[in-house]
Amino acid sequence: MVDNDYEAIVQGHPEMILVTETPVRTWQGFLTVSCQSNAGQNIRVKLKLAVPNYPSLYEAQIRFGKEIALIRNGSGFSQKVKDLMRTTTKVSLFFRQLQLLMSSFIDNACIEDHTYEAMDNSAMEILQELKDVLEIPSPVQLLSDSSLSTIKLSVRNVSLKLQRTNHRGYPWTVVYSDLPVMPAIGSFEKNVSTLTTARNKFNSQVMMLEKAWSNLEQIDEQCWVLDPPKPKPYHLYRRFYLTPSLSMFVKIDPLNPMDLPEIKFMGSEIEAELKRDLVSKNLHNWNPKCDFVDNLMMLLDMHRFPMKEEKICVDDKSAVVGDEECCICFSMESDTLAFPDKICSNEKCRRHFHTPCLLQWLQAGAGNHVMFDHIHGTCLHCQESISCCIK
């Protein structure tokens, strides 16, 4: 069945390429969608499909390009895609049914909501909008491309790009944003009907996030940040170095930036458990009026965090895998852009693993057992005991 599925994908969807097979089978490319509303012309929709339990689509993840931005939000499209994943048994069949689903939604959007209706005077309307927005002073700068179809808003090294659409209710859609996703206040496009409204909302959200960004800058200056390697404004988390076998993950609530953040310890389970106990003991001393990094050091009974120059590197010329690379997939970043977050507790080993890679390895091993939501087995490098959460 697997071979037939692969063959069907190659024949029926030649622009969908199998980019990785392990640890997660991933296809990336374009699906061609036939749409009557587009004067009979096809639309190429960019997407990426990751299938961790192939051939089953259970827990599969899919990402679409901007070609279908107007039907993805608020139209029931996302739920229909999830239903397809739940009921379809083959990836090739899923691609065929997804083509039909996208075609139906795009045609219905055109016929019922007129979202793809052409606007003959779009350039004049944009010019009028630009005139209206520029008449009101604001710290936000506006830039436009030559066709006036893309507008860039920027303030304090934070930017957002809007693209003109033919949707009557929401004529602007976000194609790039430095702003993080904040579910509590909804998507940026919601209730944005004019450029003036978009500019005011953008400036308001930048001001709202200033304290959260300030706290993250403290971490960047006073800690050895491992992830993200190049922080962007939309990254509200940091993972930073504590010891050669342990790192600390911190995620800030943008609406309550001085409150206790989400905290996780990644690496050696023995060291992580000790740190979790220490944080639990000091939790009541968290003071929202103190500096953010000072509070983090208080939780760990530390006077300062180690910086990068303090790490002692041993260059092993015979090593096949780098010290910080995953010992299973031989990469720093996984398919989901995650970094190795699990480290063998053996002092002489200290090999790094992506949690999904280690989980898949342990699940495949005969004799490994599950206890208290963890699967237990042995490190593939040193054969010492190692475990991984199965949730």
Secondary structure, 3 states (H helix, E strand, C coil): CHHHHHHHHHHHCCCEEEEECCCCEEEEEEEEEECHHHCCCEEEEEEEEEECCCCCCCCCEEEECHHHHHHHCCCCHHHHHHHHHHHCCCHHHHHHHHHHHHHHHHHHHHHHHCCCCCCCCHHHHHHHHHHHHHCCCCCCEEEECCCCCEEEEEECCEEEEEEECCCCCCCEEEEEECCCCCHHHCCCCCCCCCHHHHHHHHHHHHHHHHHHHHHHHHHHHHCCEEECCCCCCCCCEEEEEEECCEEEEEECCCCCCCCCCEEEEEECHHHHHHHHHHHHHHHHHCCCCCCHHHHHHHHHCCCCCCCHHHCCCCCCCCCCCCCCCECCCCCCCCCCCCCCCEECCCCCCCCEECHHHHHHHHHHCCCCEEECCEEEEECCCCCCEEEEECC
